[in-house]
Amino acid sequence: MVGQVLDGRYRIDARIAVGGMATVYRAVDTRLDRVLALKVMHPSLAVDASFVERFIREAKSVARLAHPNVVQVFDQGTDGSYVYLAMEYVAGCTLRDVLRERGALQPRAALDILEPVLAALGAAHRAGFVHRDMKPENVLIGDDGRVKVADFGLVRAVDTVTNTTGTVLGTVSYLAPEQIENGTADPRVDVYACGVMLYEMLTGDKPHDGDSPAVILYKHLHEDVPPPSAAVPGLAYELDEMVASATARTPEIRPYDAVALLAQVRDGRSRLSADQLDVVPPQALTAEHDNADDRTSVIPRALTTPRPLPVNEDDEAVLNRTSRFRSPPPPPSRRRPGSRRRPVAIVVAVLLVLGLGTGVWYINSGQFTEVPPLLAKTQDQAEDRLREAGLELGEVEHAYSDTVRRGQVISSDPKAGTRIRGNDSVSITVSDGPETVRVPALEGQRLDRARAQLKQDGLEPGMVTREFSEDVPRGSVISAQPADGTKVRAGTAVALVVSKGSPVDIPDVTGSDLADARSELQDAGLKVEIATERVTSSEFDKGQVARQTPNAGGQAAEGDTVTLTLSKGPEMVEVPDVVGDSVDDAKRKLEGAGFQVDEDRGLLGLFGDTVESQSVAGGEPAPKGSTITIKIR
């Protein structure tokens, strides 16, 4: 899909990752000109209403979580057979990448990653949601060190969690026992998965392994997660406690949600010394494993049923290879009487079915045939396939397509799989590739006319930025991006730069009377607006301009508005009576009341220390911040 534009808006630049349900791409939102991650559901799943519902539920759920450690979802939509989520792009790597490259981490690093993960999950749990698929692949570590939780694709409201039948959704290595047994999922399944991740970060390996998913599921049900110190000697007991608490097989023993586990982790961390936090794990524990079990899977419930007893020689071999798996000893093999006859009976039954089927096929073969799949084939290839099926090529139509390459079949009529009579014809529609148009010349046009022109030509008006221009009138287009004449796909957004007109220097009108300030600003080509509020000011008299926005000295466009805030005069304060006080006492009283103090000592008061008089008599009002002169004798 690289190079395609989804929904006329999201241009796909590169593939980031492929998962069990979707592929994630790096893309550009051409309307807002920002890089984001585009998660596109596999088309084969888009026909399944339950998967589409789960996909849309992710968008709605995450949109409700405003948390710095949760990957934001910006948009959700469909384009033909593609269902997508537009999400925050985090430049960096996943925790899985870190574990694959470095193996076990020092406890300090492991806890530095775990704590923001738990903070994110805690916000989800308190908002009423369960993630249900926590694993290192869903922990993103940005280049700036930020940790974020992604992929809420299996999220489910806590109060709507019920037992599922037939299948379990999740990733085998991180499923809690109750998920395996009956499909129930409350916040404690996320707690369990975080405990498994902590063990993996501390040891570089998963706690349960096996030759098949069934073996791993059985271990989750019947074996405790071992203490990480058993694999990495020297790890503190507090770390073993964290893992044991989070991965308790009985849900009631675990912390009830991620917030409770986070409190437990922080408490345990506070009891660790610097040396215990910086234990260096052996490099030999670097994880090298097959990622097949790391994908989100739909697991048949049959695999989740405990199977302590082997059912055939192959199963017995698996059990023998995994010593911890063998809890009960395998019983002696028993063969029911008559079991040797069963293969004969099966063969006879199959032959009877084949014989009957052959007769039906013979009757219908001369009359009907199925339309073969023709999508993404060239016209010649489609004609060959039809000929091989005993059909003829009918009408060939052409249509533009953003998703199917030029010259390949978009659709057939009748559709693939339809039963039609032999020698009938099948019409096809062939792609002419994406519809392309040229960006029109917009320079000098008024913004509203430029937007109308773009829509008329099959393009979208994009982001508008404004710049000063001596040559282009205010409100008219200076330039476009892509530039005029560029050939682009229909529906592409075109960004416009619009003139603010010639720049105007903003004069300083603070301290002026309103009439003078208004006249000076209007002479400069600016509009004036008076703020409804007035402010007290010791510097400016009542009615004078106390403040202006924008400030003086900057530039504005002709016709821009400058807002003036007027003074309601200085705040009047009663002056303390300080006659007869010492100079220090007088200054303390006057300054405490909000005045400045000036000393008048004259020739006779050079060595005096008593206030003889004051410029404003005690008890009289004076503007706050004004200066009171005291005469000293």
C-alpha positions in Angstrom: 0.0 0.0 0.0 3.0 2.3 0.1 2.3 5.3 -2.1 -1.5 5.0 -1.9 -3.7 7.7 -0.3 -6.5 6.4 1.9 -9.8 8.3 2.2 -8.3 11.1 0.0 -6.3 12.2 3.0 -3.6 9.8 4.4 -0.6 9.2 2.1 1.2 6.0 3.1 5.0 6.3 3.1 6.4 3.1 4.7 5.3 -0.1 6.4 6.2 -0.2 10.1 4.9 -3.6 11.3 2.6 -6.5 10.5 0.3 -8.1 13.2 -2.3 -10.8 13.4 -5.1 -8.4 12.7 -3.6 -5.4 10.9 -0.6 -3.8 9.2 0.8 -0.5 10.6 2.2 2.1 8.2 3.9 5.5 8.6 1.7 8.0 6.8 1.2 11.8 6.3 -2.1 13.5 7.0 -2.1 15.7 3.9 -4.8 18.0 5.4 -2.9 18.8 8.6 0.6 18.1 7.2 1.6 15.8 10.1 3.2 12.4 10.3 1.1 9.7 11.9 0.7 5.9 12.1 -2.0 4.3 10.1 -3.3 0.9 11.2 -5.0 -0.9 8.4 -7.0 -4.0 9.0 -6.2 -7.0 6.8 -8.8 -7.0 4.0 -9.5 -10.7 4.6 -10.7 -9.7 8.1 -12.6 -6.6 7.0 -15.4 -8.8 5.8 -15.9 -10.1 9.3 -18.3 -7.8 11.1 -17.0 -8.8 14.6 -13.4 -7.9 13.7 -14.5 -4.5 12.2 -16.6 -3.9 15.4 -13.5 -4.6 17.5 -11.4 -2.3 15.4 -13.9 0.6 15.7 -14.2 -0.2 19.5 -10.4 0.4 19.8 -10.8 3.9 18.3 -13.7 4.8 20.6 -12.0 3.4 23.7 -8.6 5.0 23.2 -10.2 8.3 22.3 -11.6 8.4 25.8 -8.2 7.9 27.4 -6.4 11.2 27.7 -3.1 10.0 29.2 0.5 10.8 28.2 1.4 7.1 28.2 -1.4 6.0 25.8 -0.9 6.2 22.1 -3.5 8.7 20.8 -6.1 7.8 18.2 -6.9 10.7 15.9 -9.4 9.3 13.4 -11.1 6.1 12.2 -12.6 5.4 8.8 -13.0 3.1 5.8 -12.0 3.4 2.2 -13.4 0.7 0.0 -12.3 -2.6 1.5 -9.8 -0.9 3.9 -10.7 -0.2 7.5 -8.2 2.0 9.3 -7.2 3.9 12.4 -5.1 7.1 12.3 -2.9 7.2 15.4 -0.1 9.1 17.0 3.3 8.2 15.4 5.9 7.3 18.0 9.4 7.4 16.5 11.5 4.8 18.3 11.1 1.0 18.9 9.1 -1.5 20.8 10.0 -3.3 24.0 10.2 -6.5 21.9 13.0 -4.8 19.8 14.9 -3.9 23.0 14.6 -7.4 24.4 15.6 -9.0 21.1 18.7 -6.8 20.9 19.8 -6.7 24.5 18.2 -9.6 26.2 17.7 -9.2 30.0 17.6 -5.6 31.3 18.9 -4.2 34.5 16.2 -3.9 37.2 16.3 -0.1 37.1 15.6 -0.1 33.3 12.9 -2.8 33.6 11.1 -0.8 36.3 11.5 2.5 34.4 9.6 0.8 31.5 7.0 -1.0 33.7 5.9 2.0 35.7 4.6 4.2 32.8 3.0 1.0 31.3 1.1 0.5 34.6 0.2 4.2 34.7 -1.4 3.9 31.3 -3.2 0.7 32.1 -4.3 2.2 35.4 -6.0 5.0 33.5 -7.7 2.5 31.3 -8.8 0.4 34.2 -10.2 3.3 36.2 -12.0 4.4 33.0 -13.6 1.0 32.8 -11.5 -0.8 30.2 -9.3 -3.9 30.0 -6.5 -4.1 27.4 -6.5 -7.9 27.2 -3.4 -8.1 24.9 -0.5 -6.6 26.9 2.9 -7.8 25.5 6.3 -6.2 24.6 5.1 -5.6 21.0 2.5 -3.2 22.4 4.9 -1.2 24.5 6.5 1.7 22.4 9.7 3.4 23.5 10.2 6.7 21.8 13.5 8.2 20.8 13.0 10.8 23.5 12.6 8.0 26.2 8.8 8.2 26.5 7.0 4.9 27.1 3.5 4.5 25.5 1.0 1.6 25.4 -0.5 0.8 22.0 -2.9 -1.5 20.3 -6.1 -1.4 22.3 -7.6 -3.6 19.6 -8.9 -6.2 22.1 -10.1 -3.7 24.6 -13.3 -4.5 26.4 -15.4 -2.6 28.9 -15.0 -4.1 32.3 -18.8 -4.2 33.0 -19.4 -6.0 29.7 -16.8 -8.7 30.0 -18.5 -12.1 29.7 -17.4 -15.6 29.0 -16.7 -16.3 25.3 -17.4 -19.6 23.7 -15.3 -21.5 21.2 -12.3 -19.2 21.1 -9.9 -17.1 23.2 -8.4 -13.9 21.9 -4.9 -12.9 22.9 -1.2 -13.8 22.8 -0.4 -17.3 24.1 2.6 -16.3 26.2 0.8 -13.6 28.2 -2.7 -15.1 28.7 -3.9 -15.3 32.3 -5.3 -18.7 33.5 -8.9 -17.4 33.7 -8.7 -16.2 30.1 -7.6 -19.7 29.1 -10.2 -21.6 31.1 -13.3 -19.6 30.5 -12.5 -16.4 28.5 -13.3 -14.0 31.3 -11.2 -10.8 31.4 -11.1 -8.1 34.1 -8.2 -5.7 35.0 -6.3 -8.6 36.6 -5.6 -10.2 33.2 -3.6 -7.1 32.3 -1.9 -7.4 35.7 -0.9 -11.0 34.9 0.5 -10.0 31.5 2.6 -7.2 33.1 4.0 -9.7 35.6 5.0 -11.9 32.7 6.6 -8.9 30.9 8.5 -8.0 34.1 9.9 -11.5 34.3 10.9 -11.4 30.7 12.6 -8.0 31.1 14.6 -9.2 34.1 15.6 -12.6 32.6 15.5 -12.1 28.9 13.2 -15.1 28.4 9.6 -16.0 28.9 8.6 -17.9 32.0 6.7 -20.7 30.1 7.9 -22.3 26.8 6.9 -25.3 24.9 6.8 -27.0 21.5 3.2 -25.9 20.9 0.6 -23.4 22.1 -1.2 -26.2 24.0 1.9 -26.9 26.1 2.3 -23.2 27.0 -1.4 -22.8 27.8 -1.2 -25.9 30.1 1.8 -24.4 31.9 -0.1 -21.1 32.5 -2.9 -23.1 34.1 -0.8 -25.6 36.2 2.6 -24.0 36.9 3.6 -20.9 38.8 5.8 -18.4 37.1 9.3 -19.1 38.6 11.1 -16.3 40.5 13.4 -14.3 38.2 16.3 -14.8 40.6 16.3 -18.5 39.7 17.4 -17.5 36.2 19.5 -14.4 37.1 21.3 -15.0 40.5 21.7 -11.8 42.4 18.2 -10.3 41.7 16.6 -8.9 44.8 13.9 -10.7 46.7 11.6 -7.7 46.2 11.6 -8.3 42.4 10.7 -11.9 42.9 7.8 -10.7 45.1 6.6 -8.3 42.4 6.5 -11.1 39.7 4.9 -13.6 42.1 2.1 -11.2 43.1 1.3 -10.1 39.6 1.3 -13.6 38.1 -0.6 -15.5 40.9 -2.6 -18.2 39.1 -5.6 -17.4 41.4 -6.9 -13.9 40.2 -8.1 -13.0 43.7 -4.5 -13.0 45.0 -3.3 -10.6 42.4 -3.5 -6.7 42.7 -7.0 -5.9 41.6 -5.9 -3.5 38.8 -2.8 -1.8 37.4 -3.0 1.1 39.8 -2.7 -1.3 42.8 0.2 -3.1 41.1 1.9 0.3 40.4 1.7 1.1 44.1 3.2 -2.3 44.9 6.0 -1.8 42.4 6.9 1.7 43.7 6.9 0.4 47.2 9.2 -2.5 46.3 11.5 -0.2 44.3 11.9 2.2 47.3 13.3 -0.7 49.3 16.0 -1.6 46.7 19.5 -0.2 46.9 21.4 1.3 44.0 23.5 -1.8 43.7 20.3 -4.0 43.6 18.8 -1.8 40.9 21.9 -1.9 38.7 22.5 -5.7 38.8 24.0 -6.6 35.4 22.3 -9.7 33.9 24.5 -12.3 32.1 24.7 -11.6 28.4 24.2 -15.2 27.7 20.5 -14.7 28.5 19.9 -12.6 25.4 16.6 -13.8 24.0 16.5 -15.5 20.6 13.1 -16.9 19.9 10.5 -17.4 17.3 8.0 -14.5 17.2 5.1 -16.7 16.0 3.7 -17.0 19.6 4.0 -13.2 20.0 1.2 -12.4 17.6 -2.4 -11.9 18.7 -4.3 -15.0 17.9 -7.7 -16.5 17.8 -7.1 -19.7 19.8 -9.6 -22.6 19.6 -11.0 -23.3 23.1 -10.0 -26.9 22.5 -6.4 -25.9 22.8 -7.1 -24.2 26.1 -8.6 -27.3 27.7 -6.1 -28.9 30.1 -4.7 -32.1 28.7 -2.6 -33.8 31.4 -2.8 -37.2 29.6 -1.3 -37.9 26.2 -3.8 -39.0 23.5 -1.2 -40.5 21.1 2.5 -41.2 20.7 3.2 -37.7 19.3 1.6 -35.9 22.3 3.4 -38.3 24.7 6.7 -37.3 23.0 5.9 -33.6 23.6 5.1 -34.3 27.2 8.4 -36.2 27.7 10.4 -33.4 26.3 9.0 -30.9 28.8 9.7 -32.3 32.2 7.7 -29.6 34.1 4.7 -30.4 32.0 4.4 -34.0 33.3 2.3 -33.6 36.5 0.4 -36.8 36.4 2.2 -39.8 35.0 0.8 -41.0 31.6 -1.4 -44.1 31.9 -0.7 -47.2 29.8 -2.1 -46.9 26.3 -5.5 -48.6 25.8 -7.0 -49.7 22.5 -10.8 -50.2 22.3 -12.0 -53.5 20.9 -12.6 -53.2 17.2 -10.4 -50.2 16.8 -8.4 -51.8 14.0 -11.6 -52.0 11.9 -12.2 -48.2 12.1 -9.8 -47.3 9.3 -11.5 -49.8 7.0 -14.9 -48.3 7.8 -13.6 -44.8 7.2 -12.2 -45.7 3.8 -15.5 -47.3 2.8 -17.5 -44.2 3.9 -15.1 -41.9 2.0 -15.4 -44.0 -1.1 -19.2 -43.9 -0.9 -19.2 -40.2 -0.5 -16.8 -39.7 -3.4 -18.9 -42.0 -5.5 -22.1 -40.0 -4.8 -20.2 -36.7 -5.3 -18.9 -37.8 -8.6 -22.4 -38.5 -9.9 -23.6 -35.0 -8.9 -20.5 -33.4 -10.5 -21.1 -35.3 -13.7 -24.7 -34.2 -13.9 -23.9 -30.5 -13.4 -20.5 -30.2 -15.1 -22.0 -29.7 -18.5 -24.4 -27.0 -17.4 -22.7 -24.7 -14.8 -19.3 -23.4 -13.9 -17.9 -21.0 -11.3 -16.6 -17.6 -12.2 -12.8 -17.7 -11.3 -11.1 -15.0 -9.2 -10.0 -12.2 -11.5 -9.1 -9.3 -9.1 -5.6 -7.8 -9.6 -5.1 -9.7 -12.8 -4.3 -8.0 -16.1 -6.9 -8.1 -18.8 -5.0 -10.8 -20.7 -4.6 -12.9 -17.6 -8.3 -12.5 -16.8 -9.3 -13.6 -20.4 -7.0 -16.7 -20.1 -8.6 -17.7 -16.8 -12.1 -17.3 -18.1 -11.2 -19.4 -21.2 -9.8 -22.1 -18.9 -13.1 -22.1 -17.0 -15.1 -22.4 -20.3 -16.3 -18.8 -20.2 -15.9 -15.8 -22.5 -14.8 -12.3 -21.8 -17.6 -9.9 -22.1 -17.6 -6.1 -21.9 -14.4 -4.4 -20.6 -15.0 -1.1 -18.8 -12.4 1.2 -17.2 -12.5 3.2 -14.0 -10.1 5.1 -11.8 -8.8 3.4 -8.7 -6.6 4.6 -5.8 -6.0 1.0 -4.6 -5.6 -1.1 -7.8 -2.7 -0.7 -10.2 -3.3 0.6 -13.7 -4.2 -2.3 -16.1 -5.4 -4.7 -13.4 -9.0 -5.9 -12.8 -11.0 -4.0 -10.2 -14.2 -6.1 -10.3 -16.1 -8.7 -12.4 -19.7 -9.1 -13.2 -20.8 -11.7 -12.1 -18.5 -11.8 -9.1 -15.9 -14.6 -8.4 -17.5 -17.8 -7.2 -20.9 -17.2 -8.9 -22.2 -20.3 -10.7 -23.2 -19.5 -14.3 -23.8 -21.6 -17.4 -20.9 -22.7 -19.4 -19.9 -20.5 -22.4 -21.6 -17.4 -20.7 -19.6 -14.2 -20.7 -18.1 -12.3 -17.7 -17.7 -8.5 -17.9 -14.7 -6.9 -16.1 -13.7 -3.4 -15.0 -10.0 -2.5 -15.5 -8.2 0.1 -13.4 -6.9 3.2 -15.1 -4.9 3.9 -11.9 -5.6 6.8 -9.6 -7.4 9.8 -11.2 -4.9 12.6 -11.5 -5.5 16.3 -12.0 -3.2 19.4 -12.3 -3.1 21.9 -9.6 -4.6 25.1 -11.0 -3.0 28.5 -11.0 -4.2 30.2 -7.8 -1.8 33.1 -7.2 -3.6 36.4 -6.8 -7.0 34.9 -6.3 -9.1 35.7 -3.3 -9.1 32.8 -0.8 -12.8 31.9 -1.2 -12.4 31.8 -5.0 -9.2 29.7 -4.7 -11.0 27.2 -2.5 -13.9 27.0 -4.9 -11.5 26.4 -7.8 -9.8 23.6 -6.0 -13.1 21.8 -5.3 -14.2 22.3 -8.9 -11.0 20.7 -10.2 -11.4 17.6 -7.9 -8.9 18.8 -5.2 -9.3 19.7 -1.5 -8.4 23.0 0.1 -5.7 22.3 2.6 -4.0 24.2 5.4 -4.0 28.0 5.2 -1.0 30.0 6.5 -0.7 33.8 6.3 2.3 35.9 5.5 3.1 39.5 4.9 3.4 40.6 1.2 4.1 44.0 -0.4 2.9 42.7 -3.8 -0.2 40.5 -3.1 -3.3 42.2 -1.7 -4.6 41.2 1.7 -6.7 38.0 1.5 -5.3 36.8 -1.8 -3.2 33.7 -2.5 0.6 34.1 -2.6 1.4 30.5 -3.4 0.2 26.9 -3.3 1.8 23.6 -2.3 1.9 21.5 -4.5 2.7 24.3 -7.0 0.4 25.1 -9.9 0.8 22.7 -12.8 1.8 19.8 -10.6 0.0 16.5 -11.5 -1.5 15.0 -8.3 -4.2 12.4 -7.4 -7.8 13.6 -7.3 -8.8 14.6 -3.8 -5.3 15.7 -2.8 -5.2 18.6 -0.3 -3.5 21.7 -1.5 -2.0 24.0 1.1 -2.4 27.7 0.5 -0.3 30.7 1.6 -2.5 33.8 1.9 -1.3 37.4 2.0 -1.7 39.5 5.2 -1.0 42.6 3.1 1.9 45.0 3.7 3.3 45.0 7.3 2.4 47.9 9.6 4.6 49.0 12.5 2.5 49.1 15.7 2.8 52.5 17.4 3.1 52.8 21.2 -0.1 54.5 22.5 0.1 53.6 26.2 -0.4 56.6 28.4 -2.3 58.4 25.7 -5.9 59.6 26.0 -8.3 57.4 24.2 -9.1 59.9 21.4 -5.4 60.4 20.6 -4.6 56.7 20.7 -7.5 55.8 18.4 -6.5 58.5 15.9 -2.8 57.4 15.8 -3.7 53.7 15.3 -6.3 54.4 12.6 -3.8 56.7 10.8 -1.4 53.6 10.7 -4.2 51.5 9.0 -5.2 49.6 12.1 -8.6 49.1 13.7 -9.2 49.8 17.4 -11.2 47.8 19.9 -11.7 48.8 23.6 -11.5 46.1 26.2 -14.5 45.9 28.5 -12.4 45.6 31.6 -10.4 48.5 33.1 -7.4 48.2 35.2 -6.0 50.2 38.1 -2.8 51.9 37.4 -0.6 54.2 39.5 1.3 55.2 36.3 -1.7 56.4 34.2 -4.6 58.6 34.9 -8.2 57.5 34.6 -9.2 57.1 30.9 -5.7 56.8 29.6 -4.4 53.7 27.8 -2.8 51.4 30.3 -2.2 48.4 28.0 -2.4 47.5 24.3 -2.5 44.2 22.5 -0.4 43.5 20.3 2.4 45.3 22.0 4.2 48.3 20.5 7.2 47.6 18.3 5.8 44.6 16.5 4.2 44.3 13.1 0.6 43.8 12.0 -1.2 43.6 8.8 -3.2 46.6 7.5 -6.7 46.3 8.9 -5.7 44.2 11.9 -7.2 45.1 15.3 -5.3 46.5 18.3 -7.2 46.1 21.6 -6.8 48.9 24.2 -7.3 48.5 27.9 -8.0 51.8 29.7 -6.9 52.8 33.2 -9.5 53.4 35.9 -6.8 55.5 37.7 -4.6 54.7 40.5 -5.7 52.8 43.6 -6.2 55.3 46.5 -4.7 54.3 49.8 -4.9 56.1 53.2 -1.5 57.5 54.2 -0.2 56.5 57.6 0.6 59.3 60.1 4.4 59.0 60.8 5.1 62.5 62.3 7.2 62.0 65.4 8.3 58.5 64.4 11.9 57.5 63.9 13.0 57.4 60.2 13.1 53.5 60.2 9.6 53.2 61.7 8.2 55.8 59.3 9.6 54.1 56.3 8.4 50.7 57.4 4.8 52.0 57.9 4.7 53.9 54.6 6.2 51.2 52.5 4.0 48.6 54.1 1.0 50.7 52.9 2.3 50.6 49.3 4.1 53.9 49.1 7.6 54.9 48.1 9.5 57.1 50.6 11.8 60.1 50.0 13.8 61.7 52.8 14.2 65.5 53.1 17.0 66.1 55.7 18.2 69.6 54.7 21.1 71.0 56.6 19.6 70.7 60.1 18.5 67.1 59.6 21.7 65.5 58.5 22.2 63.8 61.8 18.5 63.7 62.9 16.3 60.6 63.3 12.8 62.0 63.9 10.1 62.8 61.3 9.1 66.5 61.5 6.4 66.5 58.7 5.2 64.5 55.7 4.2 65.6 52.2 0.7 64.1 52.5 -0.9 64.3 55.9 -1.7 61.2 57.8 -5.2 60.0 57.2 -5.4 61.6 53.7 -5.8 59.3 50.5 -2.9 59.1 48.0 -2.3 56.9 44.9 -0.9 53.6 45.8 2.8 53.4 44.6 3.2 57.2 44.7 6.1 58.8 46.7 5.6 60.3 50.2 8.4 62.8 51.3 9.2 62.9 55.0 11.1 65.9 56.5 13.6 64.9 59.2 15.0 67.0 62.1 
